[in-house]
Each structure stands twice: as C-alpha cells, then as structure tokens.
C-alpha cells in the first residue's frame, strides 16, 4: 500500500494516524485469514472495534481475490517477475 497523495497534505497528527491505520491493515493481511487481529497501537484504542471489523472485512476480500483470481494471475506474475536474464526489455510478453 502506498500513501495517498492527499494524505501527505494533512496535519502531522492526522498523517501519523493514517500511517498507523495502514500499518494495522498491513499487519492484518500478514497474519492470514486464520490468525487473530494484530495488536492495535495505543493511540488507536478508541477506534479498536471499527478497525478490527474493517481489518477482518479487508482480509476476507483479499483472501477471496487470491483464491478466485490467483490461478489466472499466477502465470502472468511468474512471467513478469521471473524473466530469464537474456530476455529483452522491449519484447512483447503476449
């Protein structure tokens, strides 16, 4: 996840809160669907119920997309990520 351009124009406290929320969501995805939610940073304690619900829904969507679309995109990603060393950059991969 990369920071949205408008996130950088926020006051420092809101910018830091946004970074903490993004970090929590990334940690939620790293845990996988079977693990429980990661620890929330202390300043986000007031939003804990909402963030856990959001993280759970986000994780389910990502897991669903990996399950459904993974077999389609796996060969494409393999071709893009693991090109032979001698392959030319200008070559069309279709």
C-alpha positions in Angstrom: 0.0 0.0 0.0 1.3 3.4 -0.8 0.2 6.6 0.8 -2.5 8.6 -1.0 -1.3 11.9 -2.3 -3.9 13.8 -0.2 -2.6 12.1 3.0 0.7 14.0 2.8 -1.1 17.3 2.9 -2.8 16.6 6.2 -1.7 18.0 9.6 1.1 15.8 11.1 -1.2 14.2 13.7 -3.7 13.1 11.1 -0.9 11.9 8.8 0.5 9.8 11.7 -2.9 8.3 12.4 -3.3 7.4 8.8 0.1 5.7 8.8 -0.8 3.7 11.9 -4.1 2.6 10.4 -2.3 1.5 7.2 0.3 -0.4 9.3 -2.5 -2.2 11.2 -4.2 -3.2 8.0 -0.9 -4.5 6.5 -0.2 -6.5 9.7 -3.8 -7.9 9.5 -3.0 -9.2 6.0 0.4 -10.6 7.0 -1.4 -12.7 9.7 -3.5 -14.6 7.2 -7.2 -15.5 7.5 -6.7 -17.9 10.4 -4.8 -15.7 12.8 -6.4 -13.2 15.1 -6.0 -9.5 14.7 -2.7 -7.9 15.5 -2.2 -5.6 18.4 -3.5 -2.1 17.8 -1.3 0.9 18.5 -2.3 2.5 21.8 -3.5 5.8 20.2 -6.0 3.9 18.0 -7.7 2.3 21.1 -10.8 4.4 20.7 -11.3 3.0 17.2 -10.5 -0.6 18.0 -13.9 -2.1 17.3 -14.2 -0.4 14.0 -10.6 -1.1 12.9 -10.9 -4.8 13.8 -14.1 -5.0 11.8 -12.5 -3.2 8.9 -9.4 -5.4 9.1 -11.5 -8.6 9.1 -13.6 -7.5 6.1 -10.4 -6.3 4.2 -8.7 -9.6 4.9 -11.7 -11.6 3.7 -11.8 -9.6 0.5 -8.1 -10.1 -0.2 -8.3 -13.8 0.6 -11.3 -14.2 -1.7 -9.5 -12.4 -4.5 -6.3 -14.5 -4.1 -8.4 -17.7 -4.2 -10.5 -16.7 -7.2 -8.1 -14.7 -9.3 -4.8 -16.3 -8.2 -4.8 -19.1 -10.7 -5.4 -16.6 -13.5 -2.7 -14.1 -12.5 -0.1 -16.6 -11.2 1.3 -17.4 -14.7 1.3 -13.7 -15.7 3.1 -12.7 -12.5 5.6 -15.5 -12.8 6.4 -14.4 -16.4 6.9 -10.8 -15.2 8.8 -11.4 -12.0 11.0 -14.3 -13.1 12.0 -13.4 -16.7 15.2 -15.0 -18.0 18.3 -12.9 -17.7 18.7 -12.7 -21.5 15.1 -11.5 -22.2 15.0 -8.2 -23.9 13.1 -5.4 -22.1 11.3 -4.3 -25.3 10.0 -7.7 -26.2 6.2 -8.1 -26.0 5.3 -10.8 -23.5 2.0 -11.8 -25.1 
